[in-house]
Amino acid sequence: MPANLLEGKPIALKIKEEIKQQVQALGTKPVLASVQVGENAGAEAYAKSQQKTADSLGIEYRFQKLGKETTEAALCEFIQKLNSDKSVNGIIIQMPLPPQIDYKKISQFILPEKDVEGLHPANIGKIVFGRAKVLPCTPAAVMELLKETKIDLNGKEVVIVGHSEIVGKPLALLLLEKFATVTVCHIGTSQAGKLQDHVKKAEILIVAVGKAGLIKGDWIEEGTTVIDVGINRVEGKIVGDVDFEGASQRASLITPVPGGVGPLTVTMLMRNTLECARLQRGK
Ligand code: NDP
C-alpha cells in the first residue's frame, strides 16, 4: 500500500501560531541579526524566506551583508559587536561562507545565549545532558515530525544516514533521549558496503546526506517511517536522498521533498529566537 505523506507545512503552521502568541506575550519584538558574507543566490533566497517568516511572527529580522573579501578576523569583530548589542537576541551566519572563513571557528564566537542555530559547543554539550533549551534547527524539525506521527520512540530501531555536526550527530543524541535504539551510518558504512543492511533494519529511517537516489526504494522494509532531509537539484527539480517513488510503495509514512523537513527548519529558527529572547529576559 502506498505510504501516507508526512508533511511539514501543517505542523509548521501550528507551531508558528504558538510562536506568534508567545511573541505578543513577551511585549517587545525579539530581534534576529542575520549576516551574509559575499554574494550567493541560495543564501539570499534562504535569508528572504527567514525574513518573511520572521515578519509574519512579529520578530524583527536585521539582515546585513558584508563584502566577499571580509576576513575571518573582521567577521569575528562584527559578531562581537552583535554579541554586545543588547537589542540583538539572536545571531545567524548564512552559509556558504567564502573560503577564507572557517564556519566552525567563527560560529564559536557567537554567545551561546544568542546562538539561534543551537550549534555552539556549549549548546550541543547541553543536549548530551538532556538540558538543551535551544536545539539545532534541522534535528529539532525532524523531532517535531516524529512527534506528529505519535510513534513511541522507546526501543525503536532508528537509522540515521549522515553524521554531520548540524544534522546527524545532534539528532542521534535527541533520539537517545527518547530511548530509541540509534544507528548512525556515514561514508564509512557505504564504503564498507553495509549501508543497505542497516537501512533494512530501520523502523524509522532518517537520511541527511545530499546525494539524490542514495537510498533505493527496495532497501526499505514494509511499514518503515522515512524522513528525507536531503535537498538536491536534479534536472531543475528539488529531490531528496531517497528514491521517493520506490520508497513510498513500501514505507508507511514518508516526507515529501520539498515540503517535509524544510518548512519546519525555518520555524525552528524562529522558535529558537523567541527562546533566546526569553532566556535573556530571565523567563
Ligand atoms: P554534510 O555534507 O555536512 O553531511 C553529509 C553527511 O553524509 C556526512 O556525514 C557524510 O559523511 C555523509 N555521506 C556522504 N556520502 C555518503 C554516502 N555515500 N553514504 C553514507 N553517508 C554519506 O551535509 P548536511 O548534514 O549539512 O546536509 C545533508 C543534506 O541535508 C543536504 O542535502 C542538505 O542540503 C540537506 N539539509 C536540509 C535541510 C532542510 O531544512 N531540509 C537543512 C539542512 C540540511 P562524511 O562527512 O564522512 O563524508
Residues whose N, C-alpha, C, O or C-beta is under 5 A from the ligand:
A	BS01	NDP	T138 G162 H163 S164 V167 C185 H186 I187 S190 A208 V209 G210 V229 G230 I231 V261 G262 T265
